[in-house]
Amino acid sequence: MHEIYEPVIGLEVHAQLSTKTKIFCACSTKFGNPPNTNVCPVCLGHPGVLPVLNKKVVEYSIKMGLAVDAKINSHSVFARKNYFYPDLPKGYQISQFELPICENGKIDITSQDGSIKSIGIKRIHMEEDAGKLIHERDNETFIDANRCGVPLIEIVTEPDLRSPKEAYDYLTNLKLILTYLDICDVNMEEGSLRCDANISIRKKGDKKLYTRTEIKNLNSFRNVEKALEFEFNRQIDLIENGEDIVQQTLLWNADLNEATPMRGKEEAHDYRYFPEPDLVPAKISNDRIDEIEKSLPELPSLKFERFIKNYSLSKYDAEILISSIELADYFEKVCKTTNEFKSASNWMISEVLKYLNEHKLDITQFPISPEHLGKLINLIKDGTISGKIGKDVFEFMFNSDEDPEKIVNEKGLLQISDLSELEVMIDSIIAKHPKDAEDYRNGNKKVIGFFVGQVMRETNGKANPQLVNKLLTEKLSRSI
């Protein structure tokens, strides 16, 4: 029965901007300071104080808008969003409503059939964060106001997503853009990237929008996907049982893998939005927008296409290599030393990422310089060492990051390519294993792998594998 329904999903993502100070005051935004120390009368909402807009927040918001092809509004207005909650000292949040800074953008994702699908960005607006409630002991709740006034942008999609997997892919691409722009550290554990998901269902082919629910407390992209899958199935069960779907906010419990009701879903009018009287409209000139646009880095989608074109990589390889700007930069530095681009990609995806995962490091902490990795790839390419020896040299480089040529020479790892030396060794090995040689003569060509292994064992992996294969084929065939 589930295959006749489809979910209609929209996401609201709050990204904390990486400014040193808050959006309307000079207090620090540093995470982890003692509770209630990054505060002042402005962010605590004391009577008579006036907010002053942080210009960096406007610049970062415009960067995000430009990165998703949104319209940058030259005139945007702040509004008061009124609600009462213990961690909101003012009793309202300064946000934007009718005139946000950015509208009508898009982020592309790859659909299951391989086609590109654009997810509409309805709006991007600036706002301040609320504080944080800490439930440390039974029946006691503490308030940390350090986060009050920390700058956020809220990125709101159109209801264009049609599966939990699409939501996951959208969030992955969004996170990548934020990282490349260097405007948010995207740390979900510290709350600098938070997502709320709205979902309704309808029969496939239907174009109407129906009653939706909102899911909160989603602290990872996988939990977003799981929560949407849960709610999709829950709503289908309600409809099939003849029950109504109630518009409400749900809390996701990752331990139980279920969502439970929190409260009725608010509408915009519930917040009694009105223009913020203490802030003038933000006016942005076309010259300033052009200036910010020129400062944008190469964005992930463009880097992806360039990697495929310039380095002849597969889409799979390119997608992995651009997954962080530092990883992409490291790869390009390797490619300045070697023109074996596919080999460089293979080493990055297999050996380098394996090392980073095992040691829980990022590429900026990798002990081997890109120049030395490029030299190692060249040594394998020109036959100085075998691929097997290359992996041994790679391990030696972890501790010293020495030039691989120096390691090869000092440790006597040069590949054996002397024809006469290899011929004598191969003749001896064939003589020691007459039954396997006879199997080869009788058509079992796979047995040549056994002989290659014997030669490699005799030479401690130093024999030139291409030459060994050639000589073995010739000698075994000659015996027929």
Secondary structure, 3 states (H helix, E strand, C coil): CHHHEEEEEEEEEEEECCCCECCCCCCECCCCCCCCCCCCCCCCCCCCCCCCCCHHHHHHHHHHHHHCCCEECCEECEEEEECCCCCCCCCEEEEECCCCCEEEEEEEEECCCCCEEEEEEEEEEEEECCCEEEEEECCEEEEEHHHCCCEEEEEEECCCECCHHHHHHHHHHHHHHHHHHCCCCCCCCCCCEEEEEEEEEEECCCCCCCCCEEEEEECCHHHHHHHHHHHHHHHHHHHHCCCCCCCEEEEEECCCCEEEEEEECCCHHHHCCEECCCCCCEECCHHHHHHHHHCCCCCHHHHHHHHHHHHCCCHHHHHHHCCCHHHHHHHHHHCCCCCCHHHHHHHHHHHHHHHHHHHCCCHHHCCCCHHHHHHHHHHHHCCCCCHHHHHHHHHHHHHHCCCHHHHHHHCCCCCECCHHHHHHHHHHHHHHCHHHHHHHHCCCHHHHHHHHHHHHHHCCCCECHHHHHHHHHHHHHHCC
